[in-house]
Amino acid sequence: MSNHSNTTPIRIGMGEFIFLMASLMSVVALSIDAVLPALGFMAQDFGVDGSEIQLVITTLFAGFAIGQLIYGPISDRVGRLPGIYVGFGFFILGCILSMAAQSLEMMLIGRFLQGIGASGPRIMVSALARDSYSGRAMARIMSLSGSVFMMVPICAPMLGQVLLWLGPWYIIFATYIILALLLCIWTWLRLDETLPRERRRSIHPKVLWQAFVSVLSSRVAAGYTLVSGLVFGGFLGYLSSSQVLFQQIYQVGDAFALYFGALFFPNLISSYLNAKLVMRWGMFRLVQLTNVWVFISSLGLYLYAQCYAGVPPLMHTMAFLFAIFAGIGFQFGNLNALAMEPLGEIAGMGASVVGAGSMFVSIPIGGLIGMAISTDIFPVALGMAACALMSLLIMHWVRFGFGTPKAGDSVGV
């Protein structure tokens, strides 16, 4: 553990701490990906079509976006552990409502509460690591936790599919409740509060407003927040339409989890390569080049699909998507870092505003793509191409702008 004067010693070893942090981070991804194989069954039970059932995915992100603005400031006032327990309380309540849902509207209320709840443990991970470790040790904690977390989107759909073999779709939400309770018990038994009373501080709503103003008044912070929202919007469009894409258009049946999980391997590869390439090329250039790559790949998929009435052979579509996600994998971390560069003095609240802002941009984009897909892949391909093109235009504006940048407004490296 770190001996830095501003860190709090913890009684569990680094290995267990990393695994616990990765587990807390994984609640959000598990809440999204494990439910994907069940969307078709939910649509049948609720009497809705594929374009409406995708709201089960985007509504959770809406709750998560709001939660990002709540838990950070509250945890600075009352401590880290209450944020985890309250978050899991909302999450479990949302799961109970989803299990009992007899209509899509009730399901969406449950999913919104799950999003608000899941954001609690996710936001607390960074705070817990920052409280307990410093410098390279903290960087190692977050890196290793992130590596474990990256396996969840690959494994979660398979878990969902196995659960569907064992029972109806609501068994997935029962499993969520069990996992949430186990994580609560693990946290209660093994993790002590990392923010002592003397380091807690009152957060006035004015501080949040000042963070909003700082982000909006900075061309760099606002611009890269928009770009991050556009990039994630295209990705969210794929997420929300993946069940229709694979199970209805390509009719892969129970193999959905395998195809979905396979497309996250490019993200793993890109995350590994990013650490090496970013030191050589810089964040701006790397994001710019990979955005061009995503645009060309997405437009290529759209044009190629024209030759097959919108439904190319499955393996051809997978190849294009593999290329697209390889490019997207370089962007998320770099865009967040670029947006945060001018916000050093308000880094904590700034991160919440940037994260929530980008998500509020991405949710309607992802929802529109998900609602548009029906019998062909055109909406996914065109949506991703449009998001990549708009991202490139905004990056050009951030870099060169109109007029002179404000003092301290770095354009990114």
C-alpha positions in Angstrom: 0.0 0.0 0.0 1.0 3.6 -0.5 2.6 5.5 2.3 1.6 8.8 0.8 0.4 11.3 3.5 -3.0 11.8 1.8 -3.8 8.1 1.4 -5.6 5.8 3.9 -4.1 2.4 4.8 -6.3 -0.5 3.9 -6.2 -4.0 5.5 -6.8 -6.1 2.4 -4.0 -7.0 0.0 -3.6 -5.4 -3.4 -4.7 -8.6 -5.3 -8.1 -8.8 -3.4 -8.5 -5.0 -3.7 -8.0 -5.1 -7.5 -10.5 -8.0 -7.9 -13.1 -6.2 -5.7 -12.7 -2.9 -7.6 -13.0 -4.8 -10.9 -16.2 -6.5 -9.6 -17.7 -3.2 -8.6 -16.8 -1.7 -12.0 -18.4 -4.6 -13.8 -21.9 -4.1 -12.5 -22.7 -1.6 -15.2 -21.4 -3.8 -18.1 -23.1 -6.9 -16.7 -26.4 -5.0 -16.4 -26.2 -4.1 -20.1 -24.6 -7.2 -21.8 -26.2 -10.1 -19.9 -29.7 -8.9 -20.7 -29.1 -8.6 -24.5 -29.9 -12.3 -25.4 -33.3 -11.8 -23.6 -34.5 -8.7 -25.5 -36.4 -10.8 -28.0 -38.3 -12.7 -25.3 -39.1 -9.4 -23.5 -40.4 -7.9 -26.7 -42.8 -10.9 -27.2 -44.0 -10.7 -23.6 -44.6 -6.9 -23.7 -46.1 -6.9 -27.2 -43.6 -4.5 -28.6 -41.2 -4.6 -31.6 -37.4 -4.6 -31.7 -37.1 -0.8 -32.2 -39.0 -0.3 -28.9 -37.3 -2.9 -26.8 -33.9 -1.3 -27.3 -35.0 1.3 -24.8 -34.2 -1.3 -22.2 -30.5 -0.5 -23.0 -30.6 3.2 -23.5 -32.8 3.9 -20.4 -30.2 2.3 -18.2 -27.5 4.7 -19.6 -29.8 7.7 -18.8 -29.9 6.6 -15.1 -26.2 6.1 -15.1 -25.6 9.6 -16.5 -27.6 11.2 -13.8 -25.9 9.1 -11.1 -22.5 10.3 -12.2 -23.5 13.8 -11.0 -24.8 12.6 -7.7 -22.5 10.0 -6.1 -19.2 11.9 -6.4 -20.2 15.0 -4.5 -22.1 13.0 -1.9 -19.2 10.6 -1.3 -16.9 13.6 -0.6 -19.4 14.6 2.2 -20.4 11.2 3.8 -17.7 8.8 2.7 -17.2 6.1 0.0 -18.9 3.1 1.5 -22.4 4.7 1.8 -22.2 5.5 -1.9 -21.7 1.8 -2.7 -24.5 0.6 -0.4 -27.0 3.2 -1.5 -26.1 2.5 -5.1 -26.7 -1.2 -4.7 -30.0 -0.4 -2.9 -31.3 1.5 -5.9 -29.9 -1.3 -8.2 -31.7 -4.1 -6.4 -35.0 -2.1 -6.3 -34.7 -1.6 -10.0 -34.1 -5.3 -10.5 -37.2 -6.2 -8.5 -39.3 -3.8 -10.6 -37.9 -5.3 -13.8 -38.6 -8.9 -12.6 -42.2 -8.0 -11.8 -42.7 -5.9 -15.0 -45.9 -6.6 -16.9 -45.3 -3.8 -19.4 -42.4 -2.1 -21.2 -43.0 1.1 -19.2 -42.5 -0.7 -15.8 -39.4 -2.4 -17.2 -38.0 1.0 -18.2 -38.6 2.5 -14.7 -36.7 -0.5 -13.3 -33.8 -0.1 -15.7 -33.6 3.6 -15.0 -33.2 2.8 -11.3 -30.6 0.1 -12.1 -28.6 2.8 -14.0 -28.7 5.2 -11.1 -27.8 2.4 -8.7 -25.0 0.9 -10.8 -23.3 4.3 -11.1 -22.7 4.4 -7.4 -20.2 1.5 -7.2 -18.7 2.5 -10.5 -18.0 6.0 -9.4 -16.7 4.9 -6.0 -14.0 2.7 -7.6 -11.9 5.7 -8.7 -12.4 7.4 -5.3 -11.4 4.3 -3.3 -8.3 3.8 -5.4 -7.3 7.4 -5.1 -7.9 7.3 -1.3 -5.9 4.2 -0.8 -3.0 4.4 -3.2 -1.0 7.1 -5.0 1.3 7.5 -8.0 2.3 4.4 -9.9 0.5 2.1 -7.4 -2.8 3.8 -8.1 -2.2 3.7 -11.9 -1.4 0.0 -11.6 -4.6 -0.6 -9.6 -6.8 1.1 -12.2 -5.0 -0.5 -15.1 -5.3 -4.1 -13.7 -8.9 -3.5 -12.6 -9.7 -2.2 -16.1 -8.1 -5.3 -17.7 -10.4 -7.6 -15.6 -13.4 -5.3 -16.4 -12.7 -5.6 -20.2 -13.5 -9.3 -20.0 -17.1 -8.7 -18.8 -18.6 -7.7 -22.2 -17.2 -10.9 -23.7 -18.5 -13.2 -20.9 -21.8 -11.4 -19.9 -23.9 -12.3 -23.0 -22.9 -15.9 -22.5 -24.0 -15.8 -18.9 -27.3 -14.3 -20.0 -27.7 -17.1 -22.6 -27.0 -19.8 -20.1 -29.6 -18.3 -17.7 -32.2 -18.3 -20.5 -31.6 -22.0 -21.0 -32.4 -22.5 -17.3 -35.5 -20.4 -17.1 -37.5 -17.3 -18.2 -35.9 -13.9 -18.9 -36.5 -12.5 -15.4 -34.1 -15.0 -13.9 -31.4 -12.7 -15.2 -32.6 -9.9 -12.9 -32.7 -12.4 -10.0 -29.1 -13.2 -10.7 -28.3 -9.5 -10.7 -29.8 -9.2 -7.2 -27.8 -12.1 -5.9 -24.5 -10.7 -7.3 -25.3 -7.3 -5.9 -25.9 -8.7 -2.4 -22.7 -10.8 -2.6 -20.7 -7.7 -3.5 -22.4 -5.7 -0.7 -21.4 -8.5 1.8 -17.8 -8.7 0.4 -17.5 -4.9 0.7 -18.9 -4.9 4.2 -16.7 -7.7 5.5 -13.4 -6.7 3.8 -13.3 -3.0 3.0 -13.0 -0.2 5.5 -14.0 3.4 4.9 -11.2 5.1 3.0 -12.2 8.8 3.6 -11.7 9.7 7.2 -14.0 12.4 8.7 -11.4 15.0 8.9 -10.9 14.9 5.1 -14.6 15.1 4.2 -16.0 18.3 2.9 -19.3 19.9 2.2 -20.2 20.2 -1.5 -22.4 23.1 -2.4 -24.6 22.9 -5.5 -22.7 26.0 -6.7 -19.6 23.9 -7.1 -21.4 21.6 -9.6 -22.7 24.7 -11.5 -19.2 26.1 -11.6 -18.0 22.8 -13.1 -20.7 23.0 -15.8 -19.7 26.5 -16.6 -16.0 25.6 -16.8 -16.7 22.7 -19.2 -19.0 24.7 -21.4 -16.7 27.8 -21.5 -13.7 25.7 -22.5 -13.6 25.0 -26.3 -11.3 22.0 -25.5 -13.4 20.5 -22.7 -16.8 21.1 -24.4 -15.5 20.0 -27.8 -14.0 16.7 -26.7 -17.0 16.0 -24.5 -19.1 16.3 -27.6 -16.7 14.1 -29.6 -16.8 11.5 -26.8 -20.6 11.6 -26.9 -20.7 11.1 -30.6 -18.2 8.2 -30.5 -20.1 6.5 -27.7 -23.4 7.3 -29.4 -22.4 5.3 -32.5 -21.2 2.4 -30.2 -24.4 2.6 -28.2 -26.4 2.4 -31.4 -24.7 -0.9 -32.1 -25.3 -2.1 -28.5 -29.0 -1.3 -28.6 -29.5 -2.9 -32.0 -27.2 -5.9 -31.6 -30.1 -8.3 -30.7 -32.1 -7.3 -33.8 -28.9 -7.4 -35.9 -27.8 -10.9 -34.9 -31.0 -12.7 -33.9 -33.5 -11.2 -36.3 -31.6 -10.2 -39.3 -28.9 -12.9 -39.3 -30.9 -15.4 -37.2 -27.9 -16.8 -35.3 -30.2 -17.9 -32.4 -28.4 -19.0 -29.3 -25.0 -18.2 -30.9 -25.7 -14.5 -30.4 -23.5 -14.4 -27.3 -20.5 -15.8 -29.3 -20.8 -13.2 -32.1 -21.4 -10.4 -29.7 -18.5 -11.3 -27.4 -16.1 -11.8 -30.3 -16.5 -8.2 -31.3 -15.0 -7.0 -28.0 -11.6 -8.6 -28.7 -10.6 -5.7 -31.0 -11.2 -3.4 -28.0 -8.8 -5.5 -25.9 -6.2 -5.3 -28.6 -6.7 -1.6 -29.1 -6.4 -0.9 -25.4 -3.1 -2.7 -25.3 -1.7 -0.9 -28.3 -3.0 2.5 -27.2 -0.6 2.5 -24.2 2.3 2.2 -26.6 1.2 4.3 -29.6 -0.1 7.3 -27.5 3.4 8.0 -26.3 4.7 8.1 -29.9 1.8 9.9 -31.7 0.0 11.8 -28.9 -3.7 11.6 -28.0 -5.0 14.1 -30.6 -3.3 12.5 -33.6 -4.2 9.0 -32.5 -7.9 9.8 -32.0 -8.0 11.7 -35.3 -6.4 8.8 -37.2 -8.6 6.2 -35.7 -11.7 8.4 -36.3 -10.8 8.5 -40.0 -10.4 4.7 -39.8 -13.8 4.3 -38.2 -15.4 6.6 -40.8 -13.9 4.7 -43.8 -14.8 1.3 -42.3 -18.4 2.3 -41.5 -18.9 4.0 -44.8 -17.4 1.0 -46.5 -19.8 -1.3 -44.7 -22.7 0.9 -45.8 -21.6 0.9 -49.4 -20.8 -2.8 -49.4 -24.2 -3.6 -47.9 -25.8 -1.9 -51.0 -24.6 -4.9 -53.0 -26.6 -7.3 -50.8 -29.9 -5.3 -50.3 -28.6 -4.3 -46.8 -27.7 -7.7 -45.5 -24.2 -8.8 -46.5 -23.0 -12.3 -45.5 -22.6 -12.5 -41.8 -18.8 -13.1 -41.8 -18.3 -10.0 -44.1 -20.3 -7.9 -41.7 -18.3 -9.2 -38.8 -15.1 -8.3 -40.6 -16.2 -4.7 -41.0 -17.4 -4.4 -37.4 -14.2 -5.9 -36.2 -12.3 -3.0 -38.0 -14.7 -0.4 -36.7 -14.4 -1.5 -33.1 -10.6 -1.8 -33.4 -10.7 2.0 -34.2 -13.2 2.9 -31.4 -11.1 1.0 -28.8 -8.4 3.7 -29.1 -10.7 6.6 -28.5 -12.6 6.4 -25.2 -9.7 6.8 -22.7 -7.9 9.4 -24.9 -11.0 11.5 -25.4 -11.7 11.6 -21.7 -8.1 12.7 -21.0 -8.3 15.4 -23.7 -11.5 16.8 -22.3 -10.0 16.9 -18.8 -6.8 18.7 -19.7 -8.1 22.3 -19.1 -10.0 21.2 -15.9 -7.1 20.5 -13.5 -8.4 22.7 -10.7 -11.8 21.0 -10.7 -10.8 17.5 -11.8 -13.2 15.6 -9.6 -16.4 17.5 -10.5 -15.1 18.1 -14.0 -14.9 14.4 -14.6 -18.5 13.9 -13.5 -19.7 16.7 -15.8 -17.7 15.5 -18.8 -18.9 11.9 -18.2 -22.5 12.8 -17.8 -22.4 15.3 -20.7 -20.9 12.8 -23.1 -23.5 10.3 -22.1 -26.4 12.7 -22.6 -25.1 13.3 -26.1 -24.8 9.6 -26.8 -28.2 8.4 -25.5 -30.4 10.0 -28.2 -28.0 9.0 -30.9 -27.9 5.4 -29.8 -31.7 5.4 -29.4 -32.2 6.7 -32.9 -30.0 4.0 -34.4 -31.6 1.3 -32.3 -35.1 2.4 -33.3 -34.2 2.6 -37.0 -32.9 -0.9 -37.4 -35.4 -3.4 -38.7 -34.5 -5.6 -41.7 -31.0 -4.4 -42.8 -27.8 -3.1 -41.3 -27.9 0.3 -43.0 -28.8 2.3 -39.8 -25.9 0.9 -37.8 -23.3 1.5 -40.6 -24.6 4.9 -41.6 -25.0 6.0 -37.9 -21.4 5.1 -37.1 -20.1 6.8 -40.2 -22.1 10.0 -39.4 -20.8 10.0 -35.8 -17.2 9.6 -37.0 -17.5 12.4 -39.5 -19.1 14.8 -37.1 -16.4 13.9 -34.6 -13.7 14.8 -37.1 -15.3 18.1 -37.8 -15.6 19.0 -34.1 -12.0 18.0 -33.5 -10.9 20.3 -36.4 -12.9 23.1 -34.7 -11.3 22.3 -31.3 -7.8 22.3 -32.9 -8.1 25.4 -35.0 -11.4 27.0 -33.9 -12.7 30.4 -34.9 -10.6 33.1 -33.4 -8.0 32.8 -30.6 -8.2 30.1 -27.9 -8.7 31.4 -24.3 -5.8 31.5 -22.0 -5.0 28.0 -20.7 -7.2 26.4 -23.3 -4.8 23.8 -24.6 -5.9 22.1 -27.8 -4.6 18.7 -26.7 -1.6 16.7 -27.6 
